[in-house]
Amino acid sequence: MERHTPDAGFEEVVDATLHDQRGWMRAGFRFVRADDESAPYRIVLGEAAEVQELCRPYDVFGKYSCQNGPVVALNAPRWRQATPEWTGDLATYRQMLVNHEVGHLLGMHHPKMQCPRAGRPAEVMAQQSTELRGCLPNPWPLPDEVARAARHDQPLAPPFSR
Ligand SMILES: [Zn+2]
């Protein structure tokens, strides 16, 4: 009998999200999976303490995910449950988390306004885990975000974002 843990399928979700036609590939990025040490970037699902460690010297207060140089560290408790503020379903939350933190890896920043127009989809780089402010939950980069990322004018893997 196969035993399913809450984290089963993590790699598949990351893979599917990064290779989705609605994702960052639209900005001209190509994602290649390598399950060995040769991979220049890592996406890790970790318990709160492990994520805290991977995000050092920055504090993620045991609850945030982060991108710290070449490492994207996703907070497992949130991966399993999303947040109370999230109004979408869990599968969508996971796609959002991957695209948001990988967006930081690609040099993307949080928007100046969290939700410029209520009732419209949030930017994937908005801090949707914390508050939607009337925007709709959205796991995919909006056209403007794709256009910004497509300029490739930001260094990859900046020091730290969450
Ligand atoms: Zn962020």
Residues whose N, C-alpha, C, O or C-beta is under 5 A from the ligand:
A	BS01	ZN	R162
